[in-house]
Structures are given as structure tokens and as C-alpha cells.
Amino acid sequence: MLNTYRLEIEFKDPKLLQLFEGVKVTDKKYRYPEALLNQFRKTIRTLQSGSNINDLKSFNSLNYEKLKGNLKGKCSVRINKQYRLILEEIVNPIDKDSIEILAIEEISKHYE
């Protein structure tokens, strides 16, 4: 039987969902170059294609990693060399060993 299960992606920030959907956001904090927004959308679609975290780790371009320091407990994936997405892994309440949801928190400049 083919496993059609996919990770669920949710956006903690509604403005990031709007950017993903191609809706223009007037808040200056969310003004990014169109090339970055296109890569952001591509990154989200890649996340949506995974059925589990290990699938995502196999995409070398994502550089999926657990964060340390003040972002301990979060993860990140690369959008490009300069920007990354900060994510939270939300555990499946029934199977504590599996991640069910990736919550997109923010677009961040890497190393800032």
C-alpha cells in the first residue's frame, strides 16, 4: 500500500501565509525581493512534499538543522544562502516519536 501521508505545514504568522499565496503584504517588515519570495514558495512546496522529517533531511539544498542558543527547540531550512525559515516541529500526540506538523515561524537573515 502506498503511503500518501504528508507533513502538515502551518503558518504561525498569517502574513507569511499571504506571501506564500502571492498576496501583497503592505507591512514593510515583509517586503522582500521577488526572487526571494519565489524561492520561499519553492521551499514551502518542498516541505509539503515530505512525508516525514527524514525525507526533508535528504534534501541537501534545505540544510535542515536543529538550532541552538536562543533558538533552541526550533529548526531551520535554507531559502537561499542569505535567508532561512525558522520552523517548529510539532509532535504527533498519538505517536510521540513522529513529527506531524511543521509550523513556519519566520523568514530570517542567516547569521543575524
C-alpha angles and dihedrals in degrees: 000000000000116000107228095173114131132189111260115237120206130178116226088191113056090206090062089054089052091051090050091051091049095250114148112245116206097199108107091221088070100047106120132160113271091242090059092047091051090051090046090055091047090051092051091049089051090052089049091054093061122096093197143000093267089059089056093047088057090064099086091191090064093056088204109202142162112242129232137203117026089356095052110145092034131094133210141206127195120252090182136325092290104036136048138182118240111218139184120214110221113202122229105253092218099044106035091190094063132073112226104176136031110205112205108218109171150335107247135186105243114248095011 
